[in-house]
Amino acid sequence: MSPAAPSTTTVIASVTVPGETTPRVEFTPAAVDTLRELWAEFGPLMFHQSGGCCDGSSPMCFPAGEFITSDRDVLLGRLDIAPAGETAQTVDFWMSAEQFEYWSHTFLTVDLVPGRGSGFSLEAPRGVRFLIRSRLMESFG
């Protein structure tokens, strides 16, 4: 099987916040490419955005289920990173409820940039880190 071609499109999340109709999260093509590599190495993935200080404010990528979520977390979206026509590779994106209170008016773009982030996030040993870029939501609900 040959490696997948680099992603050229942004992946937008499904809507998972109860009562809403607008997506809240997207992955850039660079993020998608690295997530596909991580999926091949670690299997299903998930993100959690805690909103703590320092590296705690960065989106953290884990093997799915390795970070335990609770009713104090909000599922912001599910994003399918699989190439078109292939079996779904769904990545859940979670945020702490406390952080969601502050960021409830924002749309989040998960990008990939050079530099070492947290040692707990799966991409860290690769010399890159995931980064959140945000903008105001155009509509709510």
C-alpha positions as CSV (number, residue, x, y, z in Angstrom):
1,M,0.0,0.0,0.0
2,S,1.5,3.4,-1.0
3,P,1.4,6.3,1.5
4,A,-1.5,8.7,1.2
5,A,-1.0,11.8,-0.8
6,P,-0.6,15.0,1.3
7,S,-3.8,16.5,2.4
8,T,-4.8,19.6,0.5
9,T,-8.1,20.3,2.2
10,T,-9.2,21.5,5.6
11,V,-11.3,19.0,7.7
12,I,-14.3,20.5,9.4
13,A,-15.9,18.9,12.5
14,S,-19.4,17.5,12.7
15,V,-21.6,19.4,15.1
16,T,-21.7,17.7,18.5
17,V,-22.7,20.5,21.0
18,P,-26.3,20.0,21.9
19,G,-28.6,22.6,20.5
20,E,-26.1,24.0,18.0
21,T,-26.0,23.7,14.2
22,T,-22.6,25.3,13.4
23,P,-19.3,23.5,13.5
24,R,-16.7,24.7,16.0
25,V,-13.4,23.1,15.0
26,E,-11.3,22.4,11.9
27,F,-7.9,20.8,11.1
28,T,-5.6,22.4,8.6
29,P,-4.0,20.2,5.9
30,A,-0.7,20.2,7.8
31,A,-2.5,19.0,11.0
32,V,-4.3,16.3,9.0
33,D,-1.1,14.9,7.5
34,T,0.5,14.6,10.9
35,L,-2.6,13.1,12.4
36,R,-2.7,10.5,9.7
37,E,0.9,9.5,10.5
38,L,0.1,9.4,14.3
39,W,-3.0,7.3,13.6
40,A,-0.9,4.8,11.6
41,E,1.5,4.6,14.6
42,F,-0.9,4.7,17.6
43,G,-4.3,3.9,16.3
44,P,-7.4,6.0,17.0
45,L,-6.8,9.5,18.4
46,M,-8.5,12.2,20.4
47,F,-7.7,15.8,21.4
48,H,-8.3,17.6,24.7
49,Q,-8.0,21.4,25.2
50,S,-7.8,22.1,28.9
51,G,-7.1,25.8,29.0
52,G,-4.4,25.6,31.8
53,C,-1.2,27.6,31.7
54,C,1.8,27.0,29.6
55,D,1.5,23.7,27.7
56,G,-1.8,23.1,29.3
57,S,-3.3,25.7,27.0
58,S,-2.2,23.8,23.9
59,P,-4.4,21.2,22.3
60,M,-3.1,17.8,23.4
61,C,-3.3,14.7,21.1
62,F,-3.7,11.3,22.8
63,P,-4.5,7.8,21.8
64,A,-8.3,7.6,21.9
65,G,-9.5,6.9,25.5
66,E,-6.1,7.5,27.1
67,F,-7.3,10.9,28.4
68,I,-10.4,10.3,30.5
69,T,-13.2,12.8,29.9
70,S,-16.1,13.5,32.1
71,D,-19.2,15.6,32.4
72,R,-16.8,18.5,33.0
73,D,-15.7,18.3,29.3
74,V,-17.5,19.3,26.2
75,L,-17.2,17.4,22.9
76,L,-16.7,20.2,20.4
77,G,-16.7,18.0,17.3
78,R,-15.7,14.8,15.5
79,L,-13.3,15.1,12.6
80,D,-12.8,12.4,10.0
81,I,-9.1,12.6,8.8
82,A,-9.3,9.6,6.4
83,P,-8.5,10.2,2.8
84,A,-11.6,10.3,0.6
85,G,-13.1,6.9,-0.1
86,E,-11.3,5.2,2.8
87,T,-12.5,3.9,6.1
88,A,-13.4,6.6,8.6
89,Q,-10.7,7.8,11.0
90,T,-12.6,9.9,13.4
91,V,-10.9,12.1,15.9
92,D,-12.9,13.6,18.8
93,F,-12.0,17.1,20.0
94,W,-12.8,17.8,23.7
95,M,-12.5,20.9,25.8
96,S,-12.9,21.4,29.5
97,A,-16.3,22.9,30.3
98,E,-14.6,25.7,32.2
99,Q,-12.5,26.6,29.2
100,F,-15.5,26.3,26.9
101,E,-17.2,29.1,29.0
102,Y,-14.4,31.4,27.9
103,W,-14.2,30.2,24.3
104,S,-17.9,29.6,23.6
105,H,-17.9,32.4,21.0
106,T,-14.9,31.1,19.0
107,F,-14.3,28.9,16.1
108,L,-11.1,26.9,16.5
109,T,-8.5,25.9,13.8
110,V,-6.0,23.3,14.8
111,D,-2.8,23.9,12.9
112,L,0.7,22.4,13.0
113,V,3.8,24.5,13.6
114,P,7.5,23.8,14.1
115,G,8.7,23.6,17.7
116,R,8.4,21.3,20.6
117,G,5.3,21.4,22.6
118,S,4.2,19.4,25.5
119,G,5.9,16.0,26.2
120,F,2.5,14.4,26.7
121,S,1.0,15.2,23.2
122,L,1.8,12.5,20.6
123,E,3.4,14.9,18.1
124,A,6.0,16.3,20.5
125,P,8.9,14.0,19.6
126,R,8.5,15.0,15.9
127,G,9.7,18.5,16.5
128,V,6.2,20.0,15.8
129,R,3.3,21.0,17.9
130,F,-0.4,21.5,17.4
131,L,-1.6,25.1,17.8
132,I,-5.0,26.7,18.1
133,R,-5.9,29.6,16.0
134,S,-9.3,31.1,16.9
135,R,-11.8,33.6,15.4
136,L,-15.2,34.8,16.4
137,M,-18.1,32.6,15.4
138,E,-20.2,34.2,12.8
139,S,-23.3,32.6,14.2
140,F,-24.3,30.7,17.3
141,G,-26.7,27.7,17.4
